[in-house]
Amino acid sequence: MAHLSMIERTDKEEWMSAAQYERDFYTWANEQAALIRAGKFDQADIENIAEELETLGRSEARELKSRYRVLLLHLLKWRYQPNLQSSSWKATIRREREVEIPEHLGENPGLKPRQQELFEAAYRSARIDAVGETGLPEATFPKDCPFTLDEAMRGDFWPTEDGIA
């Protein structure tokens, strides 16, 4: 009988932890961290912790894709609006190439095999953003990315209207 009440208590504690996850994520996260640090794995909300860890991984991939989108948007503007090229655009391109993207990949080396996939996905968003920001017709911007990942990341690559950098 004592064993049954222990099971009921555990189920109730698990339910309370899951409810806390839904009501107050901040408190739940800190409680779970404390349980893990104390080695109380049997009391931790394992299912929701696993879900959060997977979400963190996806957010790192989204961040790299976002960095590529910013880079590609500015490369498109640089190429298709040469009369509006600015030091601000140049600084953004350099920051993404030299700092943001390399640092993110350095902190998340597991993303390196996904670089091409995320770069290509980022172009679709960058193209839409370029249409919106430039006011140029959508047909101005190629459906497929006009730059390779290597070109986009190369410090001496500054695309021109005729495509020659």
N, C-alpha and C positions, 0 to 999 in steps of 0.2 A: 504494500500500500504506500509506503514511504517513497518507493521508486516511482509510482504513478504521480504523486504530488510533485516530485522533482521534474518529471517530464512536463506536467502541466505548467509549472513555474517557468521552465525553459521556453515552452511555447509562448507563454504570456510575455516573457522578456523579449523574445524575438519579435513578437507582434508590436510591443511597445517601441522597440528600436526601429522597426520599419515605419511605424507611425511617426516617430520623431524625424525620420528621414524625410517624410512628406511635409511635415509641419515647420521644421526649423533645421534646414540643412546645415547651417553654420554650427549649431550646437551638436548635431548628430556627427558631423565630421570630426570635431574636436574630441567627442566622446570615443569615437571609433579609433582615433589615433592614440588616445590614452590607453585603451584596451589592448591595442596591438603592442605598444611599447611595454606594457606590463606583462605581455605574454599570455593574455587572457583571450586566446583565439576562439575558444568555445563560446565566449560571450559576445564576440564581434558579429556584426551584421554582414556576414560574408557575401551574400548574394548582392546586396547593394554596394558593398565595397568593390566587388568585381566589376559591377556595372560602371561605377565611377572611374575605375582604372581604365576600362575600355574607352570611356568618354574622353579621358585625358589624352589617350593615344590619338583618337580621332581629331581632337582639337589641335594637336601638334601638326598633323597633316594639313588641316585647314589653314593653319597659320602659314605654313610654307606656300601653299597654293595662293593665299592672299598676298604674300610677298612677291611671288611671281606675277600676280595680276597687276600690282602697282608698277613693277618694273616694265612689264609689257605695255601697259597703258601709256606710260611715259615714252617708251620707245616708239610706239605708234604715233603719238602726238609729235614727237621729234621728226619722224620720217614724213608724215603727211601734212604737217603745218610748219615747214621750215622757217617761214617768216615770223612765227611766234615763239621760236625757240628761246628759252630763258635760262638764266642761271639757276632758277628754282627747279626747273625740269632736270637740268644737268645734275644738280645736287641730289635730287631724288633718285635718279638712275644710279649715280655713284654710291649713294648710301645703301641701296638695295643690293647692288653688286658686291660692294667691298665690305659691308658690315652686316646688315640684317640677314641676308640669305646665308652667307658663310657661317655666321654665329649660330643661326638656328640649326643648320645642318651639323655643326660641331657639337651642339648640345643634344641633338637627336640623330645620331649616325644611322639609326635604323631606317630613317626616311630616304637615305641615299638611293636605294633600289627603286624608289617611287618617284624620283625627280622628274623623269620624262613624262610620266602619266599626269602628275600634278601640274607641270608646266603646260602641257596641252590643254588640260581642263581650265587652267587659269586664263589661257588665251580666249576662250569662249566668253568669259566674263569681261576681260580687258577690251575685247572688240565692242561689246555692248556699251561699256563705259566710254570708249573712245567716240562712238557715235553720239552719245549724250553730251559729252564734254566739248566736242569740237563743232557739233552741228553739221558735220559733213555727212553725206549720204552713206548708208550702210555698205553700199557696193564699193565705196572707196577702200574699205579694209578687206583684205583677202579672207575668205572663209577659213582657210588653213593658215596657221601662223607663218608669217614670212621670215621669221628668224629661227635659227636652231637654238637649243638651250645653250650650247657652247658659245655661239655668237652673242646671245643676250647677256651672258655672264662675262664676256671678254671686255676688259677695260678700255681697249682701243676701238671698240665697235660703236660707231655712231651712224645709224642708218640714214641714207639720203633718199630723196624721192625716186631716183632711178635704181635704188636698191644697192648701190655700191657704197660701202662704208669707208 
